Amino acid sequence: MRIRIVFSAALAALGLMFLLPVAAHAHGDTVKVVVTGQREGHVTADVTWENDGDAVDEAVAATVNAVSVDGSRTMGPWRLVRDTAAAPAGWTTAEALPPGTWKVSVDVGFPALGHGELEVAVPVVDPAPVTPTPVASAAAPVPSAAAPVSSSASAAAPAASSEQGATEPAADTEGYAVWWTTAGVAVTAVAGAAVGLLLRRRRRVRLDRLN
C-alpha cells in the first residue's frame, strides 16, 4: 500500500515538472510594454504577454527612467505598480514627473524581458482660484442726509415763525414811539424860540415908544 502511494506521488511530481514549463511558455518568453502617457504626472503603461496579448497576472519587476528633451534633467529609476484605476494590463508609477516634456523608457526584467518608450508631455496645472471671504465692516452706518424731520421739530418751526412775526410789529411800534417823541421835543423847542423872539420884539417896541 505504501509503495503505491509513493509511486503515485512520484508520478504527480513528474507531471508537474513537465506541465509547469509548458504553462510558463504558453504566453511566450517576452512581454510587450506600451507606455500610454501620463496621468497628473504619473507615467502609465500597459504590460502584456508578447505572444497572446494577455495581461501579466504576476508581479512585474520594472524600472522607469525619464530624461528631459534638452537632457538637462533626469528622473528615476522608479518602479511600476499596479494601476487599479486602469485595465488589468495597466501599470503606473507612484512618483510624478514635473511639468515639461520627457523621454520615458520602461524596462521589464520579470516575469520576462520587455522594453517600451515614449515622449510624454506633462502640462502645467494652474492652481484653483481662491475666492476672498467678505469681511464685515465694523463702521457704524452713516445716516442719510435726507432723514425725515421729527414731528416735534416740524411743530417748532411754525412756532418760531409766529414768534418772529409777533416780535416784528412790537419792534415797529417802539420805533414809531421814539420818532414821535423826538418830533415833539423838536416842535416844542422851535415854538419856545419863536415865543422868545416875539417877546423881545414887543419889549423893544415899548421902549421905543417911551423914549
C-alpha positions, 0 to 999 in steps of 0.5 A: 500500500505504501509503495503505491502511494509513493509511486503515485506521488512520484508520478504527480511530481513528474507531471508537474515538472513537465506541465509547469514549463509548458504553462510558463511558455504558453504566453511566450518568453517576452512581454510587450510594454506600451507606455500610454502617457501620463496621468497628473504626472504619473507615467502609465503603461500597459504590460502584456504577454508578447505572444497572446496579448494577455495581461501579466497576472504576476508581479512585474519587476520594472524600472522607469527612467525619464530624461528631459528633451534638452537632457538637462534633467533626469528622473528615476529609476522608479518602479511600476505598480499596479494601476487599479484605476486602469485595465488589468494590463495597466501599470503606473508609477507612484512618483510624478514627473514635473511639468515639461516634456520627457523621454520615458523608457520602461524596462521589464526584467520579470516575469520576462524581458520587455522594453517600451518608450515614449515622449510624454508631455506633462502640462502645467496645472494652474492652481484653483482660484481662491475666492476672498471671504467678505469681511464685515465692516465694523463702521457704524452706518452713516445716516442719510442726509435726507432723514425725515424731520421729527414731528416735534421739530416740524411743530417748532418751526411754525412756532418760531415763525409766529414768534418772529412775526409777533416780535416784528410789529412790537419792534415797529411800534417802539420805533414809531414811539421814539420818532414821535417823541423826538418830533415833539421835543423838536416842535416844542423847542422851535415854538419856545424860540419863536415865543422868545423872539416875539417877546423881545420884539414887543419889549423893544417896541415899548421902549421905543415908544417911551423914549 
